[in-house]
Amino acid sequence: MLSDILLAVDCGDVAALILLDLSAASDTVDYEISLQRLQITYSISDIAHRWFRSYLLDRSQYVRIGTSCSSVIDLICGVPQGSVLGPVLFILSTAGLISLIESHGLTPHLYANDTQVYGLFPASNVDAFSAKLTACSCAVASWMQSNRLRLNSDKTEVMWCAMTRCEHQLPRSPLLVDGTPMNPVQSVCNLGIFVDADLVFLCEPPSERSLKINLFAGIMISVRHWYDTNSAILGRLCGTG
């Protein structure tokens, strides 16, 4: 994904990346919908389907704190995160997003409960592509709602990538994601890797890096009267500082 964006930007095109956030992703997987999809979409039937059915249905849970226990409730959704089948069932339940996103001329990238949507386009066609991104995000939100998944618009992020000479052509207005205006961000965390709009890989969030720089600058200012700058530079050059 990032290599596609980098190559497109190097060729003078503009890229847009949307990182969708699902609220309590594994806790919202609906049992009946999942069982129907296993049978209709993946042709899992007979003994195998009954096995999945016995695993999902008739589940219950309660909360215990010390010696106190809550009442037992029956579950109609949610898969155990620490199980082997849990992530598999979640992936199977969200696989329909791939064809939906591709139908809008965009490229999906799904890994576990992380869903990214990106697209590449000429810098001269920004407005039309922005409308395509909005239509796709609305379709994704509607699909998630019909499948009882929840898109968290507050944590969904949008980042535009372009060369410096093309930045003036990027949209100025927020991008609508599920009816919520999203202002573009300058950096995102994608699968644990921080990337900024210039496609520079960072080992930490820019905010933390700025905080460390400011902290170091404050320390240097506070000791400037006690430290001979010329001696420090000479010592560093000689390998003794």
KEVONU-165582 format. One record per residue: residue in three letters; residue number from 1; x, y, z of N, C-alpha, C, O, CB in turn. Coordinates in steps of 0.1 Angstrom, whole numbers. Glycine has a CB too. Example, Ala and Ser with C-alpha at 12.3 -4.5 7.8 and 13.67 -1.06 7.14 Angstrom:
// residues 2
SITE|ALA|1|132|-57|78|123|-45|78|132|-33|78|142|-33|85|113|-45|90 .
SITE|SER|2|128|-22|71|137|-11|71|129|0|79|134|11|80|141|-6|57 .
// end
This chain:
// residues 241
SITE|MET|1|8|-12|0|0|0|0|9|13|0|7|21|-9|-9|0|12 .
SITE|LEU|2|18|14|10|26|26|11|35|27|-1|39|38|-6|34|26|24 .
SITE|SER|3|40|15|-7|49|16|-18|41|21|-30|46|28|-39|54|2|-21 .
SITE|ASP|4|28|17|-32|20|22|-43|18|37|-42|19|45|-52|6|15|-43 .
SITE|ILE|5|16|42|-30|14|56|-27|27|64|-30|27|74|-37|9|59|-13 .
SITE|LEU|6|38|58|-26|51|65|-28|54|66|-43|59|76|-48|62|57|-21 .
SITE|LEU|7|52|55|-50|54|55|-65|45|65|-72|50|72|-81|52|41|-71 .
SITE|ALA|8|33|66|-68|24|75|-74|28|90|-72|27|98|-81|9|73|-69 .
SITE|VAL|9|31|93|-59|36|107|-56|48|110|-64|50|122|-68|38|108|-41 .
SITE|ASP|10|58|101|-65|70|103|-73|67|107|-87|75|114|-94|79|92|-72 .
SITE|CYS|11|56|101|-92|52|104|-106|44|117|-108|40|120|-119|44|92|-112 .
SITE|GLY|12|41|124|-97|34|136|-97|19|135|-95|12|145|-95|36|142|-111 .
SITE|ASP|13|15|123|-91|1|121|-88|-2|125|-73|8|127|-66|-4|107|-91 .
SITE|VAL|14|-14|125|-69|-18|127|-55|-25|115|-50|-32|108|-57|-28|140|-55 .
SITE|ALA|15|-22|112|-37|-28|100|-31|-36|104|-18|-33|114|-12|-17|90|-27 .
SITE|ALA|16|-46|97|-16|-54|99|-3|-55|86|4|-57|75|-2|-69|104|-7 .
SITE|LEU|17|-53|86|17|-54|74|26|-64|77|37|-63|86|44|-40|71|31 .
SITE|ILE|18|-73|67|38|-83|68|49|-81|56|58|-81|45|53|-98|68|43 .
SITE|LEU|19|-79|58|71|-78|48|81|-91|47|88|-94|56|97|-66|50|90 .
SITE|LEU|20|-98|37|86|-111|35|92|-110|28|106|-102|19|108|-121|26|84 .
SITE|ASP|21|-117|33|116|-116|28|129|-130|22|133|-140|28|132|-112|39|140 .
SITE|LEU|22|-130|9|137|-142|3|142|-142|2|157|-133|-1|163|-142|-12|136 .
SITE|SER|23|-154|6|162|-156|6|177|-158|-8|181|-167|-15|176|-167|15|181 .
SITE|ALA|24|-150|-13|191|-152|-26|197|-154|-36|186|-164|-44|186|-164|-26|207 .
SITE|ALA|25|-144|-37|177|-146|-45|164|-150|-59|167|-160|-64|162|-133|-45|157 .
SITE|SER|26|-142|-66|175|-145|-81|177|-158|-83|185|-164|-94|185|-134|-88|183 .
SITE|ASP|27|-162|-73|193|-174|-74|201|-187|-72|194|-198|-75|200|-173|-65|213 .
SITE|THR|28|-186|-68|182|-199|-65|174|-202|-75|163|-211|-72|155|-198|-51|169 .
SITE|VAL|29|-194|-85|162|-196|-95|152|-209|-103|155|-210|-110|165|-184|-105|151 .
SITE|ASP|30|-219|-101|146|-232|-107|148|-232|-122|145|-227|-126|134|-243|-100|140 .
SITE|TYR|31|-237|-131|154|-237|-145|152|-245|-150|140|-240|-157|131|-242|-152|164 .
SITE|GLU|32|-258|-145|139|-266|-150|128|-261|-145|115|-261|-153|105|-281|-145|130 .
SITE|ILE|33|-257|-133|114|-251|-128|101|-239|-136|97|-237|-139|85|-248|-113|102 .
SITE|SER|34|-230|-139|107|-218|-146|104|-221|-160|99|-215|-165|90|-209|-147|116 .
SITE|LEU|35|-231|-167|105|-235|-180|101|-241|-180|87|-238|-189|79|-244|-186|111 .
SITE|GLN|36|-249|-170|84|-254|-169|71|-244|-167|60|-244|-173|49|-265|-158|70 .
SITE|ARG|37|-234|-159|64|-223|-156|54|-214|-168|52|-210|-171|41|-215|-144|59 .
SITE|LEU|38|-212|-176|63|-204|-188|61|-210|-198|52|-204|-204|44|-202|-194|75 .
SITE|GLN|39|-224|-198|52|-231|-208|44|-233|-203|29|-231|-210|20|-244|-211|50 .
SITE|ILE|40|-236|-190|28|-239|-185|15|-227|-181|7|-225|-184|-5|-249|-173|16 .
SITE|THR|41|-218|-173|14|-206|-168|7|-195|-178|6|-188|-179|-5|-201|-156|14 .
SITE|TYR|42|-193|-186|16|-181|-195|16|-185|-209|15|-176|-218|16|-174|-193|29 .
SITE|SER|43|-198|-212|13|-203|-226|10|-199|-236|21|-196|-247|19|-197|-231|-3 .
SITE|ILE|44|-199|-231|33|-197|-240|45|-210|-245|50|-219|-237|54|-189|-232|57 .
SITE|SER|45|-212|-258|49|-225|-264|53|-223|-277|60|-212|-281|64|-233|-266|40 .
SITE|ASP|46|-234|-283|63|-234|-296|70|-227|-296|83|-229|-288|92|-228|-307|61 .
SITE|ILE|47|-218|-306|85|-211|-307|98|-202|-295|101|-202|-291|113|-202|-320|98 .
SITE|ALA|48|-195|-290|91|-187|-278|94|-195|-266|99|-191|-259|108|-179|-275|81 .
SITE|HIS|49|-206|-264|92|-215|-253|96|-221|-255|110|-222|-246|118|-226|-251|86 .
SITE|ARG|50|-225|-267|113|-230|-270|126|-219|-268|137|-222|-265|148|-236|-285|127 .
SITE|TRP|51|-207|-271|133|-196|-269|143|-194|-254|146|-193|-250|158|-183|-274|137 .
SITE|PHE|52|-195|-246|135|-194|-231|138|-206|-227|146|-205|-218|155|-193|-223|124 .
SITE|ARG|53|-218|-232|143|-230|-228|150|-229|-232|165|-233|-224|173|-242|-235|143 .
SITE|SER|54|-224|-244|168|-223|-247|182|-213|-239|189|-214|-237|201|-220|-262|183 .
SITE|TYR|55|-203|-234|182|-193|-226|188|-198|-212|191|-194|-206|201|-180|-225|179 .
SITE|LEU|56|-206|-207|182|-211|-193|184|-223|-191|193|-224|-183|201|-214|-187|170 .
SITE|LEU|57|-233|-200|191|-246|-198|197|-246|-204|212|-237|-212|215|-257|-205|189 .
SITE|ASP|58|-256|-199|219|-257|-204|233|-245|-200|242|-241|-207|251|-259|-219|234 .
SITE|ARG|59|-240|-188|239|-229|-183|247|-234|-173|258|-244|-167|255|-218|-176|238 .
SITE|SER|60|-228|-173|269|-232|-164|280|-220|-159|287|-209|-164|286|-242|-171|290 .
SITE|GLN|61|-222|-148|294|-211|-142|302|-216|-135|314|-227|-131|315|-202|-133|293 .
SITE|TYR|62|-207|-133|323|-210|-125|335|-196|-119|340|-186|-124|336|-216|-134|346 .
SITE|VAL|63|-197|-110|349|-186|-103|354|-184|-106|369|-194|-106|377|-187|-87|352 .
SITE|ARG|64|-172|-110|373|-169|-113|387|-158|-103|392|-148|-102|386|-165|-127|389 .
SITE|ILE|65|-161|-97|403|-152|-88|410|-151|-94|425|-160|-92|433|-156|-73|410 .
SITE|GLY|66|-139|-100|427|-138|-106|440|-148|-118|442|-147|-127|434|-140|-96|452 .
SITE|THR|67|-156|-117|452|-166|-127|454|-180|-123|449|-190|-131|450|-167|-130|469 .
SITE|SER|68|-181|-111|443|-194|-106|437|-195|-109|422|-185|-108|415|-195|-91|440 .
SITE|CYS|69|-206|-114|418|-209|-117|404|-221|-110|399|-231|-109|406|-210|-133|403 .
SITE|SER|70|-220|-106|386|-232|-100|380|-241|-111|375|-238|-123|376|-227|-91|368 .
SITE|SER|71|-252|-107|370|-262|-117|365|-257|-122|351|-249|-115|345|-276|-110|363 .
SITE|VAL|72|-260|-134|348|-256|-140|335|-265|-135|324|-277|-135|325|-256|-155|336 .
SITE|ILE|73|-259|-131|313|-266|-127|301|-262|-135|289|-251|-140|288|-263|-112|298 .
SITE|ASP|74|-272|-137|280|-269|-145|268|-264|-135|257|-268|-124|256|-282|-151|263 .
SITE|LEU|75|-254|-140|250|-247|-132|240|-253|-134|226|-257|-146|222|-232|-135|239 .
SITE|ILE|76|-254|-124|218|-259|-125|204|-248|-120|195|-250|-121|183|-272|-117|203 .
SITE|CYS|77|-237|-115|200|-227|-110|191|-213|-110|199|-213|-111|211|-230|-96|186 .
SITE|GLY|78|-202|-109|192|-189|-108|198|-182|-122|197|-188|-132|200|-191|-104|212 .
SITE|VAL|79|-169|-121|193|-161|-133|193|-149|-131|203|-144|-119|204|-156|-136|179 .
SITE|PRO|80|-144|-141|209|-133|-140|219|-120|-135|211|-116|-141|202|-131|-153|226 .
SITE|GLN|81|-114|-125|216|-102|-119|210|-90|-129|211|-82|-129|202|-99|-106|215 .
SITE|GLY|82|-89|-136|222|-78|-144|224|-79|-158|219|-70|-167|221|-75|-146|239 .
SITE|SER|83|-90|-161|211|-92|-174|206|-86|-175|192|-82|-165|186|-107|-177|205 .
SITE|VAL|84|-85|-187|187|-80|-190|173|-91|-186|163|-88|-180|153|-76|-204|171 .
SITE|LEU|85|-104|-190|166|-114|-187|156|-119|-173|156|-124|-168|146|-126|-196|159 .
SITE|GLY|86|-117|-165|167|-122|-152|168|-117|-143|156|-126|-137|149|-118|-146|181 .
SITE|PRO|87|-104|-141|155|-99|-133|143|-104|-138|130|-106|-130|121|-84|-132|144 .
SITE|VAL|88|-104|-151|128|-108|-157|115|-123|-153|112|-126|-149|101|-107|-172|115 .
SITE|LEU|89|-132|-154|122|-146|-151|120|-147|-136|117|-156|-132|109|-154|-155|132 .
SITE|PHE|90|-139|-128|124|-140|-113|121|-136|-110|107|-142|-102|100|-131|-106|131 .
SITE|ILE|91|-125|-116|102|-120|-114|89|-131|-118|79|-133|-111|69|-107|-121|86 .
SITE|LEU|92|-137|-130|81|-147|-135|72|-159|-126|71|-166|-124|61|-151|-149|75 .
SITE|SER|93|-162|-120|83|-174|-111|84|-172|-98|77|-182|-91|74|-178|-110|98 .
SITE|THR|94|-159|-94|76|-157|-80|70|-151|-82|55|-148|-71|49|-147|-73|78 .
SITE|ALA|95|-150|-94|50|-144|-96|37|-152|-89|26|-147|-86|15|-142|-110|34 .
SITE|GLY|96|-165|-87|29|-174|-80|19|-170|-66|16|-174|-60|6|-188|-81|23 .
SITE|LEU|97|-162|-60|25|-158|-46|23|-149|-45|11|-148|-35|4|-151|-41|35 .
SITE|ILE|98|-142|-56|8|-132|-55|-3|-139|-52|-17|-135|-42|-23|-124|-68|-4 .
SITE|SER|99|-149|-60|-20|-156|-57|-33|-163|-44|-33|-164|-37|-43|-166|-69|-36 .
SITE|LEU|100|-168|-40|-21|-175|-27|-20|-166|-15|-23|-170|-6|-30|-182|-26|-6 .
SITE|ILE|101|-154|-16|-17|-145|-5|-19|-140|-5|-33|-138|6|-39|-133|-6|-9 .
SITE|GLU|102|-137|-16|-38|-132|-17|-52|-142|-12|-62|-139|-7|-73|-128|-31|-55 .
SITE|SER|103|-155|-14|-59|-166|-9|-68|-165|6|-69|-171|11|-79|-179|-14|-63 .
SITE|HIS|104|-159|13|-60|-158|28|-61|-145|32|-67|-141|44|-67|-159|34|-47 .
SITE|GLY|105|-137|23|-73|-125|26|-79|-114|29|-69|-104|35|-73|-127|38|-88 .
SITE|LEU|106|-115|24|-57|-105|26|-47|-99|12|-43|-104|2|-47|-110|33|-34 .
SITE|THR|107|-88|13|-36|-81|1|-32|-82|-2|-17|-79|7|-9|-66|1|-36 .
SITE|PRO|108|-87|-13|-12|-88|-16|2|-75|-24|7|-68|-31|-1|-100|-25|5 .
SITE|HIS|109|-72|-22|19|-62|-30|26|-66|-33|40|-68|-25|48|-48|-21|26 .
SITE|LEU|110|-69|-46|42|-75|-51|55|-65|-60|62|-59|-69|56|-88|-58|52 .
SITE|TYR|111|-63|-57|74|-54|-66|83|-61|-66|96|-61|-56|104|-40|-60|84 .
SITE|ALA|112|-66|-78|100|-73|-80|113|-85|-70|113|-93|-70|104|-64|-78|125 .
SITE|ASN|113|-85|-61|123|-96|-51|124|-92|-38|119|-99|-28|122|-101|-50|139 .
SITE|ASP|114|-80|-37|113|-76|-24|107|-80|-24|92|-77|-33|84|-60|-22|108 .
SITE|THR|115|-87|-14|88|-92|-12|74|-87|1|69|-90|12|74|-107|-13|73 .
SITE|GLN|116|-79|0|58|-75|12|51|-80|13|37|-82|3|30|-59|13|51 .
SITE|VAL|117|-83|25|32|-88|27|19|-79|38|13|-77|49|19|-103|32|18 .
SITE|TYR|118|-73|35|1|-65|45|-6|-68|46|-21|-73|36|-27|-50|42|-3 .
SITE|GLY|119|-64|57|-26|-66|59|-40|-55|68|-46|-50|77|-39|-80|65|-43 .
SITE|LEU|120|-53|67|-59|-42|75|-66|-49|81|-78|-57|75|-85|-30|66|-70 .
SITE|PHE|121|-45|94|-80|-52|101|-91|-44|113|-95|-35|118|-87|-66|106|-86 .
SITE|PRO|122|-46|118|-107|-39|130|-112|-42|142|-103|-53|144|-98|-42|133|-126 .
SITE|ALA|123|-32|151|-102|-35|163|-93|-45|172|-99|-51|180|-92|-22|171|-92 .
SITE|SER|124|-48|171|-112|-58|180|-118|-72|175|-116|-81|182|-120|-55|180|-133 .
SITE|ASN|125|-73|163|-110|-87|157|-108|-90|156|-93|-97|146|-89|-88|144|-115 .
SITE|VAL|126|-86|165|-85|-87|164|-71|-102|164|-66|-106|156|-58|-79|175|-63 .
SITE|ASP|127|-109|174|-72|-123|176|-67|-132|163|-70|-140|159|-61|-130|188|-74 .
SITE|ALA|128|-131|158|-82|-138|146|-85|-134|134|-76|-143|126|-72|-137|142|-100 .
SITE|PHE|129|-122|133|-74|-117|122|-65|-121|124|-51|-124|114|-44|-102|121|-66 .
SITE|SER|130|-122|136|-46|-127|138|-32|-141|134|-31|-145|129|-21|-125|153|-29 .
SITE|ALA|131|-149|137|-41|-163|132|-41|-164|117|-41|-173|111|-35|-171|138|-53 .
SITE|LYS|132|-155|110|-48|-155|96|-49|-151|90|-35|-157|80|-31|-145|91|-59 .
SITE|LEU|133|-142|96|-28|-138|92|-14|-150|94|-5|-153|85|3|-127|100|-9 .
SITE|THR|134|-158|105|-6|-169|107|2|-180|96|0|-186|91|9|-175|121|0 .
SITE|ALA|135|-183|93|-13|-193|83|-16|-189|70|-11|-197|62|-6|-195|83|-32 .
SITE|CYS|136|-176|66|-12|-171|53|-8|-172|52|8|-177|42|13|-157|51|-12 .
SITE|SER|137|-168|63|15|-169|62|29|-183|61|34|-186|54|44|-162|75|35 .
SITE|CYS|138|-193|68|27|-207|67|31|-212|52|29|-220|47|37|-215|77|23 .
SITE|ALA|139|-208|46|17|-212|33|14|-206|23|24|-213|13|28|-207|29|0 .
SITE|VAL|140|-194|25|29|-187|16|39|-195|17|52|-197|7|59|-172|20|40 .
SITE|ALA|141|-198|30|56|-205|32|68|-219|25|68|-223|19|78|-207|47|71 .
SITE|SER|142|-226|26|57|-239|20|55|-238|5|56|-246|-2|62|-246|24|42 .
SITE|TRP|143|-227|-1|49|-225|-15|49|-222|-20|64|-228|-30|68|-214|-19|40 .
SITE|MET|144|-214|-13|71|-211|-17|85|-224|-16|93|-226|-25|102|-200|-8|90 .
SITE|GLN|145|-232|-6|91|-244|-5|99|-253|-17|97|-259|-22|106|-251|8|97 .
SITE|SER|146|-255|-21|84|-264|-32|81|-258|-45|86|-266|-55|87|-266|-32|65 .
SITE|ASN|147|-245|-46|88|-239|-58|93|-236|-57|108|-229|-65|114|-226|-61|86 .
SITE|ARG|148|-242|-47|115|-241|-44|129|-227|-42|134|-224|-45|145|-247|-56|136 .
SITE|LEU|149|-219|-36|125|-206|-31|129|-206|-16|131|-215|-10|125|-195|-35|119 .
SITE|ARG|150|-197|-11|139|-198|3|142|-186|11|137|-175|8|142|-200|6|157 .
SITE|LEU|151|-187|20|128|-176|28|123|-175|40|133|-184|48|135|-179|33|109 .
SITE|ASN|152|-163|42|138|-160|53|147|-155|65|139|-143|65|136|-150|49|159 .
SITE|SER|153|-163|74|136|-159|85|128|-149|94|135|-141|101|129|-171|93|123 .
SITE|ASP|154|-151|95|148|-142|104|156|-127|99|155|-118|108|156|-146|104|170 .
SITE|LYS|155|-125|86|153|-111|82|153|-106|78|139|-95|74|137|-110|70|162 .
SITE|THR|156|-115|79|129|-111|77|115|-103|89|110|-106|100|113|-124|75|106 .
SITE|GLU|157|-92|86|103|-83|96|99|-81|96|84|-83|86|77|-69|94|105 .
SITE|VAL|158|-79|108|78|-77|110|64|-64|118|62|-61|128|69|-89|118|58 .
SITE|MET|159|-56|113|53|-43|119|50|-41|120|35|-42|111|28|-31|112|57 .
SITE|TRP|160|-38|132|30|-34|135|16|-19|135|14|-12|140|23|-41|148|11 .
SITE|CYS|161|-15|129|3|0|129|1|2|134|-13|-5|130|-23|5|114|2 .
SITE|ALA|162|12|143|-15|15|149|-27|29|156|-27|34|158|-16|4|160|-32 .
SITE|MET|163|35|158|-38|47|165|-39|45|180|-35|34|184|-37|54|164|-52 .
SITE|THR|164|55|187|-32|54|200|-27|47|209|-38|39|218|-35|67|206|-23 .
SITE|ARG|165|51|207|-50|46|215|-61|31|213|-64|24|221|-70|53|213|-74 .
SITE|CYS|166|25|202|-58|11|198|-60|2|201|-48|-10|199|-49|10|184|-65 .
SITE|GLU|167|9|205|-37|1|206|-25|-10|217|-25|-20|216|-18|10|209|-13 .
SITE|HIS|168|-8|227|-34|-18|238|-35|-31|233|-42|-41|239|-41|-12|250|-43 .
SITE|GLN|169|-30|221|-48|-42|216|-55|-50|206|-46|-61|202|-50|-38|208|-67 .
SITE|LEU|170|-45|203|-34|-52|195|-25|-65|201|-19|-65|214|-18|-43|190|-13 .
SITE|PRO|171|-75|194|-16|-87|200|-11|-85|208|2|-78|204|10|-98|189|-9 .
SITE|ARG|172|-92|219|3|-92|227|15|-103|224|24|-101|226|37|-92|242|11 .
SITE|SER|173|-114|219|19|-125|216|28|-124|202|34|-117|193|28|-138|217|20 .
SITE|PRO|174|-130|199|45|-129|186|51|-136|175|43|-145|178|35|-136|186|65 .
SITE|LEU|175|-132|163|45|-138|152|38|-148|146|46|-146|143|58|-127|141|34 .
SITE|LEU|176|-160|143|41|-171|138|48|-170|123|49|-170|116|39|-185|142|42 .
SITE|VAL|177|-169|118|62|-169|103|64|-181|100|73|-181|104|85|-155|99|71 .
SITE|ASP|178|-191|93|67|-203|89|75|-210|102|80|-215|102|91|-200|80|86 .
SITE|GLY|179|-210|113|72|-216|125|76|-208|134|85|-213|145|88|-229|122|82 .
SITE|THR|180|-196|129|89|-188|137|98|-177|143|91|-169|136|84|-182|128|110 .
SITE|PRO|181|-175|156|92|-164|163|84|-150|159|91|-148|160|103|-165|178|85 .
SITE|MET|182|-141|154|82|-128|150|87|-117|159|81|-115|160|69|-125|135|83 .
SITE|ASN|183|-110|166|90|-99|175|85|-87|166|83|-84|157|91|-96|186|95 .
SITE|PRO|184|-80|168|72|-68|160|69|-58|161|80|-56|172|86|-62|164|56 .
SITE|VAL|185|-51|150|83|-40|150|93|-27|150|86|-26|146|74|-42|138|103 .
SITE|GLN|186|-16|153|93|-3|153|88|5|141|90|15|139|84|5|165|93 .
SITE|SER|187|0|132|99|7|119|101|-3|109|106|-13|113|112|19|121|111 .
SITE|VAL|188|-1|97|104|-10|86|108|-1|74|114|11|73|110|-19|81|97 .
SITE|CYS|189|-8|66|122|-1|54|127|-8|42|119|-19|39|122|-2|52|142 .
SITE|ASN|190|-1|36|110|-6|25|102|1|12|106|13|10|103|-4|28|87 .
SITE|LEU|191|-7|3|113|-1|-9|118|11|-8|126|21|-15|125|2|-19|106 .
SITE|GLY|192|11|3|135|22|5|144|33|13|138|43|16|145|28|-8|148 .
SITE|ILE|193|32|17|126|43|25|119|37|39|117|27|41|111|48|19|106 .
SITE|PHE|194|45|49|121|41|63|119|46|68|106|58|67|103|45|72|131 .
SITE|VAL|195|37|74|98|40|79|85|34|93|84|22|95|88|35|70|74 .
SITE|ASP|196|42|102|79|36|116|77|32|118|63|34|110|54|47|126|82 .
SITE|ALA|197|27|130|60|21|133|47|32|134|36|29|133|24|14|146|47 .
SITE|ASP|198|45|135|40|56|135|31|61|121|29|72|119|22|67|144|36 .
SITE|LEU|199|54|111|34|58|97|33|71|94|40|79|86|35|58|92|19 .
SITE|VAL|200|74|101|51|86|98|59|82|89|70|72|92|78|92|111|64 .
SITE|PHE|201|89|78|72|86|69|83|92|74|96|104|78|96|92|55|80 .
SITE|LEU|202|84|74|106|88|79|119|88|68|130|80|59|129|79|91|124 .
SITE|CYS|203|98|69|139|98|59|150|89|62|161|88|54|171|113|57|154 .
SITE|GLU|204|84|74|161|75|79|172|66|89|167|69|95|157|83|84|184 .
SITE|PRO|205|55|92|174|46|103|169|53|116|168|61|119|177|33|104|178 .
SITE|PRO|206|49|125|159|56|138|158|54|146|170|63|154|174|50|146|146 .
SITE|SER|207|42|145|177|40|152|190|50|149|200|55|157|207|26|150|195 .
SITE|GLU|208|53|136|202|63|131|212|77|136|208|85|139|216|63|116|213 .
SITE|ARG|209|80|135|195|93|140|190|95|155|193|106|159|198|95|137|175 .
SITE|SER|210|85|163|190|85|177|193|87|180|208|94|189|212|73|185|188 .
SITE|LEU|211|80|171|216|81|173|231|95|170|236|101|177|244|72|163|238 .
SITE|LYS|212|102|160|230|116|157|234|125|168|229|135|172|237|120|144|228 .
SITE|ILE|213|123|174|217|131|184|213|130|197|222|140|203|225|128|188|198 .
SITE|ASN|214|118|200|225|115|211|234|121|209|248|127|218|254|100|214|235 .
SITE|LEU|215|121|197|253|126|194|266|142|195|265|148|201|275|122|180|270 .
SITE|PHE|216|148|190|255|162|191|253|167|206|252|177|210|258|167|183|241 .
SITE|ALA|217|159|213|244|162|228|243|161|235|256|169|243|259|153|234|232 .
SITE|GLY|218|151|231|264|150|238|277|161|235|286|166|243|294|137|233|284 .
SITE|ILE|219|166|222|286|177|218|294|190|226|290|197|231|298|180|203|293 .
SITE|MET|220|192|227|277|204|234|272|203|249|276|214|255|279|205|233|257 .
SITE|ILE|221|191|255|275|190|269|279|193|271|294|199|280|298|176|274|276 .
SITE|SER|222|188|261|302|190|263|317|205|261|321|208|266|332|181|253|324 .
SITE|VAL|223|213|254|313|227|252|317|237|260|308|249|257|309|230|237|316 .
SITE|ARG|224|231|269|300|240|276|291|251|284|298|262|286|293|232|285|282 .
SITE|HIS|225|248|289|310|258|297|317|268|289|324|279|294|328|250|306|328 .
SITE|TRP|226|266|276|325|275|267|332|283|258|322|291|250|326|268|258|341 .
SITE|TYR|227|281|260|309|287|251|299|294|259|289|288|268|283|277|242|293 .
SITE|ASP|228|307|257|286|315|264|276|312|257|263|316|246|260|330|263|280 .
SITE|THR|229|305|264|254|301|259|242|313|255|233|313|244|227|292|269|234 .
SITE|ASN|230|323|264|233|334|261|224|342|248|229|346|240|221|344|273|225 .
SITE|SER|231|342|246|242|349|234|248|341|222|244|346|211|242|351|236|263 .
SITE|ALA|232|327|223|245|319|212|242|320|208|227|321|196|225|304|216|245 .
SITE|ILE|233|321|217|218|322|214|204|336|207|201|337|198|194|321|226|195 .
SITE|LEU|234|347|213|208|360|208|206|361|194|212|367|185|206|370|217|212 .
SITE|GLY|235|355|192|223|355|179|229|348|168|221|352|157|220|349|179|243 .
SITE|ARG|236|336|172|215|329|163|207|337|159|194|337|148|190|315|169|203 .
SITE|LEU|237|343|169|188|351|166|176|363|157|179|367|149|171|356|179|170 .
SITE|CYS|238|369|159|191|380|150|195|376|137|201|384|128|204|389|158|205 .
SITE|GLY|239|363|135|203|358|123|209|359|122|224|359|111|229|365|111|202 .
SITE|THR|240|362|133|230|363|133|245|351|139|252|351|139|264|376|140|249 .
SITE|GLY|241|342|146|245|331|153|251|319|144|253|309|148|258|327|165|243 .
// end
